[in-house]
Amino acid sequence: MRIGIALLLGLALGACNVLPDSSGKQASSRAPDRAVVVSPGGQQCLTKLGSTGSRFSPLPDRYFGAGCSQLNTVNIETLQGDREPLSIANLGPVTCPTAEALSGWARYGVDRAARQILGSPLRRIETMGSYACRNVAGTARRSAHSRAEAVDVAAFVLEDGRRISVLGDWNDGTREEREFLRVVQRSACKRFGTVLGPDYNSAHRDHLHLEWGSSKFCR
């Protein structure tokens, strides 16, 4: 497993530990700016995320008040495709379970669909961000974005240079591009609790909202 910083568990467990890489050796690391205290459950998720081949840095827990927080979050540097790493643009902190779901979707739901439907591997996923301390539009209920449990995906860039966007290609793309976008949305519905796209409402005309959770709502 390869992660960008050491995980210091001493504050919680009485000793300092660095998660091993997939070979069982200690991963290379740099000294963190702040100690990252990880619960046993959080450590298990980080281990699983590391096994996907994703490169990431664990982050310290932060509370912002008003129901907004970043707990058990990571910064993702790259995701792993079938053959090559995949970059991801404009993504802020996301919870580890959200990152794990995103990594599986990127590889098995998006990269493979791009190869099969569009004839080119995926190179980059473009997002509209993750964490934001705000409510669900038109309600008094906090959005999953306020807990870093949601990602808004706007477009996909292929190895051959094509850019497939939700806004431009959901309805107006080629037959293959429209099929690709619908296939990746359905794939996301198998890994995330809530998935919303252009067919849900006009607020989602330009992105796919992918939200971690136990509920199942896909539209």
C-alpha positions in Angstrom: 0.0 0.0 0.0 1.3 3.5 -0.8 0.0 6.5 1.0 1.4 10.0 1.0 2.0 10.6 4.8 2.6 8.4 7.8 -0.3 7.6 10.0 0.5 8.4 13.7 -1.6 6.3 16.0 0.3 7.0 19.2 -2.1 9.5 20.6 -4.9 6.9 20.4 -3.1 3.6 21.0 0.0 4.5 22.9 2.5 3.7 20.1 3.4 5.1 16.7 2.5 3.0 13.7 2.8 3.4 9.9 0.4 1.4 7.8 2.3 -1.2 5.7 2.3 -1.3 2.0 0.9 -4.3 0.1 4.3 -6.1 0.4 4.1 -5.9 4.2 6.9 -3.3 4.3 6.5 0.1 5.8 5.4 2.6 3.2 7.7 5.5 2.4 6.5 8.7 4.1 7.3 12.3 5.0 6.7 13.9 8.4 3.1 15.1 8.6 2.3 18.8 9.4 -0.1 17.6 12.0 -0.5 14.2 13.7 -3.3 12.2 12.2 -5.1 10.2 14.9 -7.0 7.3 13.3 -9.6 5.1 15.0 -9.4 1.3 14.5 -12.4 1.5 12.2 -10.8 4.4 10.3 -7.5 2.5 10.0 -9.4 -0.5 8.5 -10.9 1.7 5.8 -7.6 3.3 5.0 -6.1 -0.1 4.6 -8.9 -1.1 2.2 -8.5 2.1 0.3 -4.7 1.6 0.0 -5.3 -1.9 -1.4 -7.2 -0.3 -4.4 -3.9 1.3 -5.6 -5.2 4.8 -4.9 -2.7 7.4 -3.7 -4.0 9.5 -0.9 -3.1 11.4 2.3 -5.1 11.0 5.5 -6.3 14.2 7.1 -6.9 15.3 10.7 -10.5 15.5 11.9 -12.0 19.0 11.7 -15.2 20.4 13.1 -16.5 23.6 11.7 -19.7 24.1 13.7 -23.3 24.3 12.4 -23.3 20.6 11.6 -20.3 20.7 9.2 -17.3 18.5 9.7 -14.5 16.6 8.0 -14.1 13.3 9.9 -12.0 10.3 8.7 -11.2 12.2 5.5 -8.5 11.9 2.9 -7.1 13.9 0.0 -7.0 11.7 -3.1 -4.0 12.2 -5.4 -4.7 9.5 -8.0 -7.1 6.6 -8.4 -6.2 3.4 -10.1 -7.5 2.3 -13.4 -7.2 -1.2 -15.0 -3.8 -0.3 -16.5 -2.8 3.3 -15.5 -3.4 5.7 -12.6 -6.4 8.1 -13.1 -6.2 11.7 -12.1 -9.1 13.5 -10.5 -9.6 17.3 -10.7 -10.9 19.8 -8.2 -11.7 17.2 -5.5 -11.3 18.3 -1.9 -11.4 16.2 1.3 -13.7 13.2 1.2 -14.4 10.6 3.9 -12.5 7.4 3.5 -15.7 5.3 2.8 -16.6 7.8 0.1 -13.1 7.6 -1.4 -13.2 3.8 -1.4 -16.6 3.8 -3.3 -15.2 6.4 -5.7 -12.1 4.3 -6.4 -14.1 1.2 -7.2 -16.4 3.1 -9.4 -13.6 4.9 -11.3 -11.9 1.7 -12.2 -14.7 -0.8 -12.7 -17.6 1.5 -13.6 -15.9 4.3 -15.6 -12.6 3.2 -17.0 -14.0 -0.1 -18.3 -17.1 1.6 -19.7 -14.9 4.1 -21.5 -12.9 1.2 -23.1 -15.9 -0.8 -24.0 -18.2 1.9 -25.3 -15.9 4.7 -26.4 -12.9 2.7 -27.4 -10.4 4.6 -25.2 -9.2 4.3 -21.6 -10.2 6.9 -19.0 -7.5 9.5 -18.1 -9.1 12.0 -15.8 -12.3 12.6 -13.8 -13.3 16.2 -13.4 -15.4 17.1 -10.4 -17.1 20.2 -9.0 -15.8 19.5 -5.6 -16.7 17.6 -2.5 -16.9 19.3 0.9 -19.1 22.4 1.3 -20.8 23.6 4.5 -24.3 24.0 3.1 -27.9 22.7 3.1 -29.7 20.6 0.5 -31.0 23.2 -1.9 -34.4 24.5 -0.8 -34.4 22.7 2.6 -33.1 23.3 6.1 -31.3 19.9 6.1 -27.6 19.7 5.9 -26.2 18.3 2.6 -23.9 15.3 2.6 -21.4 17.7 1.2 -21.2 19.3 4.7 -19.8 16.0 6.0 -17.5 15.4 3.0 -19.6 12.4 2.0 -20.5 13.5 -1.5 -18.8 14.2 -4.8 -20.2 16.1 -7.8 -18.7 14.7 -11.1 -18.9 17.0 -14.1 -16.9 15.3 -16.9 -14.6 12.5 -18.0 -11.4 13.0 -20.1 -10.2 10.0 -22.2 -6.8 8.9 -23.1 -7.4 10.0 -26.7 -8.3 13.5 -25.6 -12.0 13.4 -25.8 -13.9 15.1 -23.0 -17.3 13.8 -22.2 -19.3 16.2 -20.0 -22.6 15.7 -18.2 -23.8 19.2 -19.3 -22.8 18.9 -22.9 -23.3 15.2 -23.7 -26.1 13.8 -21.5 -28.7 14.8 -24.1 -26.6 16.2 -27.0 -23.7 13.9 -27.3 -23.3 11.0 -29.7 -25.2 7.8 -29.1 -22.1 6.2 -27.6 -21.4 9.2 -25.4 -25.0 9.3 -24.1 -24.8 5.5 -23.4 -21.5 5.9 -21.6 -22.9 8.6 -19.3 -25.9 6.5 -18.4 -23.8 3.4 -17.9 -21.5 5.1 -15.5 -24.4 6.6 -13.6 -26.0 3.1 -13.1 -22.7 1.8 -12.0 -22.4 4.5 -9.4 -25.9 3.5 -8.1 -24.4 0.1 -7.1 -21.7 1.7 -4.9 -23.2 4.9 -3.5 -26.3 5.5 -1.5 -27.7 8.4 -3.5 -26.9 9.2 -7.1 -28.6 12.2 -8.8 -28.2 13.3 -12.4 -29.8 15.4 -15.1 -33.0 13.4 -15.1 -33.6 14.2 -11.4 -33.9 18.0 -11.7 -32.4 21.0 -13.4 -30.0 21.6 -10.5 -28.1 18.5 -11.6 -28.1 19.2 -15.3 -24.3 19.6 -15.3 -23.1 16.9 -12.9 -23.7 13.5 -11.2 -24.1 13.8 -7.5 -22.5 10.7 -5.8 -23.3 10.4 -2.1 -22.1 7.8 0.4 -24.7 6.3 2.6 -27.0 3.4 3.4 -30.0 4.7 1.6 -30.6 3.7 -2.0 -31.9 6.4 -4.4 -30.8 6.6 -8.0 -32.2 9.0 -10.5 
